[in-house]
């Protein structure tokens, strides 16, 4: 069973000059029975200083550097087929 893959979609693109053309877009998609879940990446985020955890009045606050997180997530998609980004339902 294929869990994740790139899928091509056709749609019209309209630019700022209102020129319209049919374009093909590729997107990273999953099977319907897959839930996006990045908790498996949290340790990597912490190790690579992409996330820090603080507590305020017993409330856990997670601050994520989105540029660093993007690089980690992109590498997981490219090198690991996104296996750290989902769980099966």
C-alpha atoms as one frame of an Amber mdcrd trajectory, in Angstrom:
protein
   0.000   0.000   0.000   1.394   3.384  -1.010   1.332   5.728   1.978   2.908
   8.880   0.573   3.846  10.079  -2.865   4.056  13.123  -5.061   0.888  13.712
  -7.030   0.411  15.965 -10.024  -2.556  18.332 -10.271  -3.637  20.549 -13.160
  -5.023  23.970 -12.440  -5.154  27.398 -13.963  -2.615  29.982 -12.811  -3.403
  33.672 -13.141  -0.436  36.027 -12.738  -0.410  39.689 -11.680  -1.078  40.793
 -15.251  -4.134  38.504 -15.262  -2.606  36.156 -17.822  -4.178  32.734 -17.398
  -2.507  29.436 -18.266  -3.025  25.788 -17.438  -0.211  24.619 -15.149   0.778
  21.312 -13.570   1.642  21.353  -9.862   3.249  18.543  -7.876   2.281  18.099
  -4.241   3.321  15.732  -1.462   0.164  13.756  -0.550  -0.814  10.869   1.713
  -3.354   8.088   1.843  -6.667   9.029   3.557  -5.885   6.812   6.573  -2.721
   8.749   7.416  -2.559  11.524  10.024   0.073  14.249   9.839   2.027  14.079
  13.099   5.393  15.783  13.586   5.978  14.627  17.171   8.592  12.148  15.915
  10.613  15.129  14.688  10.615  17.002  18.005  13.836  15.390  19.259  15.537
  16.234  15.957  14.217  19.808  16.192  15.707  20.068  19.688  19.039  18.510
  18.683  19.408  20.865  15.698  18.247  23.928  17.672  15.139  24.317  15.538
  12.910  24.224  18.629  13.138  25.179  22.258  10.786  24.302  25.080   9.967
  26.653  27.940   7.419  26.537  30.722   5.328  29.401  31.994   2.989  28.712
  34.930   3.179  24.968  34.139   2.226  25.621  30.503   4.551  24.080  27.940
   5.563  26.579  25.259   7.336  25.303  22.139   9.059  27.880  19.949  10.027
  26.635  16.498  12.445  28.259  14.063  10.456  27.699  10.878  13.406  27.963
   8.512  15.357  25.276  10.394  12.217  23.138  10.792  11.549  23.413   7.050
  15.057  22.129   6.284  14.567  19.153   8.638  11.116  18.341   7.241  12.299
  18.704   3.629  15.194  16.322   4.337  12.782  13.790   5.875  10.563  13.955
   2.789  13.507  13.668   0.401  15.612  11.071   2.245  13.037   9.174   4.315
   9.807   9.450   2.259   8.357  11.607   5.050   8.149   8.714   7.511   8.615
  11.020  10.504   5.689  13.191   9.431   2.753  10.831   9.818   1.144   7.981
  11.668  -1.387   5.440  10.480  -4.961   5.639  11.764
